[in-house]
Amino acid sequence: MVEYPECLPDSARLSRHEFEHAMRFALASKLFELGRISSGQAAALVPTDRYSFLKSLHQVGVPAIDWDDDEFAEEISNA
């Protein structure tokens, strides 16, 4: 559990539940972006399903797939 000032959800104009969900999503997104956890682990942290987590990443500017040119070319050739 992460402690935070009681006034923070009100400042963010969110309910306590919405605020805590947003915090979990932000943390999970960043850890996923940094490659510290998998998308499945990140989804479990939120908690949500993996598809919904990946689909929501655009909201925080995190790519769901971060391939370099070689990885992309390999995926295309395998399609």
Phi and psi restraints in degrees (value plus and minus 20) as a CYANA .aco file:
   2 VAL   PHI    -121.6   -81.6
   2 VAL   PSI     107.6   147.6
   3 GLU   PHI    -106.1   -66.1
   3 GLU   PSI     125.2   165.2
   4 TYR   PHI    -172.3  -132.3
   4 TYR   PSI     136.5   176.5
   5 PRO   PHI     -79.6   -39.6
   5 PRO   PSI     120.4   160.4
   6 GLU   PHI     -79.4   -39.4
   6 GLU   PSI     -46.8    -6.8
   7 CYS   PHI     -99.1   -59.1
   7 CYS   PSI     -32.4     7.6
   8 LEU   PHI     -80.0   -40.0
   8 LEU   PSI     -67.0   -27.0
   9 PRO   PHI     -78.4   -38.4
   9 PRO   PSI     -61.3   -21.3
  10 ASP   PHI     -83.1   -43.1
  10 ASP   PSI     -61.7   -21.7
  11 SER   PHI     -81.0   -41.0
  11 SER   PSI     -55.0   -15.0
  12 ALA   PHI    -105.8   -65.8
  12 ALA   PSI     -20.3    19.7
  13 ARG   PHI      37.9    77.9
  13 ARG   PSI      24.6    64.6
  14 LEU   PHI    -151.1  -111.1
  14 LEU   PSI     134.0   174.0
  15 SER   PHI     -90.5   -50.5
  15 SER   PSI     145.0   185.0
  16 ARG   PHI     -77.9   -37.9
  16 ARG   PSI     -63.7   -23.7
  17 HIS   PHI     -81.7   -41.7
  17 HIS   PSI     -67.1   -27.1
  18 GLU   PHI     -82.5   -42.5
  18 GLU   PSI     -60.4   -20.4
  19 PHE   PHI     -83.5   -43.5
  19 PHE   PSI     -66.1   -26.1
  20 GLU   PHI     -86.0   -46.0
  20 GLU   PSI     -56.8   -16.8
  21 HIS   PHI     -84.0   -44.0
  21 HIS   PSI     -64.5   -24.5
  22 ALA   PHI     -82.0   -42.0
  22 ALA   PSI     -59.1   -19.1
  23 MET   PHI     -85.1   -45.1
  23 MET   PSI     -64.6   -24.6
  24 ARG   PHI     -83.1   -43.1
  24 ARG   PSI     -61.6   -21.6
  25 PHE   PHI     -84.9   -44.9
  25 PHE   PSI     -62.8   -22.8
  26 ALA   PHI     -82.4   -42.4
  26 ALA   PSI     -64.2   -24.2
  27 LEU   PHI     -84.4   -44.4
  27 LEU   PSI     -67.6   -27.6
  28 ALA   PHI     -81.9   -41.9
  28 ALA   PSI     -61.4   -21.4
  29 SER   PHI     -82.9   -42.9
  29 SER   PSI     -64.2   -24.2
  30 LYS   PHI     -87.5   -47.5
  30 LYS   PSI     -64.2   -24.2
  31 LEU   PHI     -83.2   -43.2
  31 LEU   PSI     -57.9   -17.9
  32 PHE   PHI     -85.1   -45.1
  32 PHE   PSI     -65.5   -25.5
  33 GLU   PHI     -79.4   -39.4
  33 GLU   PSI     -58.8   -18.8
  34 LEU   PHI     -97.5   -57.5
  34 LEU   PSI     -27.0    13.0
  35 GLY   PHI      58.8    98.8
  35 GLY   PSI      -4.1    35.9
  36 ARG   PHI    -100.5   -60.5
  36 ARG   PSI     -48.8    -8.8
  37 ILE   PHI    -157.0  -117.0
  37 ILE   PSI     137.5   177.5
  38 SER   PHI     -97.9   -57.9
  38 SER   PSI     148.3   188.3
  39 SER   PHI     -85.2   -45.2
  39 SER   PSI     -53.3   -13.3
  40 GLY   PHI     -86.3   -46.3
  40 GLY   PSI     -62.1   -22.1
  41 GLN   PHI     -85.7   -45.7
  41 GLN   PSI     -60.3   -20.3
  42 ALA   PHI     -83.5   -43.5
  42 ALA   PSI     -63.5   -23.5
  43 ALA   PHI     -81.3   -41.3
  43 ALA   PSI     -60.5   -20.5
  44 ALA   PHI     -85.1   -45.1
  44 ALA   PSI     -52.4   -12.4
  45 LEU   PHI     -88.7   -48.7
  45 LEU   PSI     -51.8   -11.8
  46 VAL   PHI     -82.9   -42.9
  46 VAL   PSI     -70.2   -30.2
  47 PRO   PHI    -108.4   -68.4
  47 PRO   PSI     120.9   160.9
  48 THR   PHI    -178.4  -138.4
  48 THR   PSI    -199.5  -159.5
  49 ASP   PHI    -105.0   -65.0
  49 ASP   PSI     139.8   179.8
  50 ARG   PHI     -79.7   -39.7
  50 ARG   PSI     -63.4   -23.4
  51 TYR   PHI     -79.3   -39.3
  51 TYR   PSI     -67.7   -27.7
  52 SER   PHI     -83.5   -43.5
  52 SER   PSI     -59.0   -19.0
  53 PHE   PHI     -81.8   -41.8
  53 PHE   PSI     -71.7   -31.7
  54 LEU   PHI     -81.8   -41.8
  54 LEU   PSI     -58.9   -18.9
  55 LYS   PHI     -86.4   -46.4
  55 LYS   PSI     -47.8    -7.8
  56 SER   PHI    -108.2   -68.2
  56 SER   PSI     -30.5     9.5
  57 LEU   PHI     -79.0   -39.0
  57 LEU   PSI     -49.1    -9.1
  58 HIS   PHI     -80.3   -40.3
  58 HIS   PSI     -46.3    -6.3
  59 GLN   PHI     -83.2   -43.2
  59 GLN   PSI     -44.5    -4.5
  60 VAL   PHI    -136.5   -96.5
  60 VAL   PSI      -4.7    35.3
  61 GLY   PHI      51.6    91.6
  61 GLY   PSI       5.7    45.7
  62 VAL   PHI    -127.1   -87.1
  62 VAL   PSI     106.5   146.5
  63 PRO   PHI     -90.8   -50.8
  63 PRO   PSI     118.5   158.5
  64 ALA   PHI     -91.8   -51.8
  64 ALA   PSI     -51.6   -11.6
  65 ILE   PHI    -147.6  -107.6
  65 ILE   PSI     107.6   147.6
  66 ASP   PHI    -145.2  -105.2
  66 ASP   PSI      53.3    93.3
  67 TRP   PHI    -114.1   -74.1
  67 TRP   PSI     126.2   166.2
  68 ASP   PHI    -104.6   -64.6
  68 ASP   PSI     157.6   197.6
  69 ASP   PHI     -79.3   -39.3
  69 ASP   PSI     -60.1   -20.1
  70 ASP   PHI     -86.4   -46.4
  70 ASP   PSI     -63.2   -23.2
  71 GLU   PHI     -83.2   -43.2
  71 GLU   PSI     -60.3   -20.3
  72 PHE   PHI     -84.6   -44.6
  72 PHE   PSI     -65.1   -25.1
  73 ALA   PHI     -81.4   -41.4
  73 ALA   PSI     -59.4   -19.4
  74 GLU   PHI     -85.4   -45.4
  74 GLU   PSI     -61.9   -21.9
  75 GLU   PHI     -82.3   -42.3
  75 GLU   PSI     -61.2   -21.2
  76 ILE   PHI     -85.1   -45.1
  76 ILE   PSI     -62.4   -22.4
  77 SER   PHI     -88.5   -48.5
  77 SER   PSI     -45.1    -5.1
  78 ASN   PHI    -107.9   -67.9
  78 ASN   PSI     -27.4    12.6
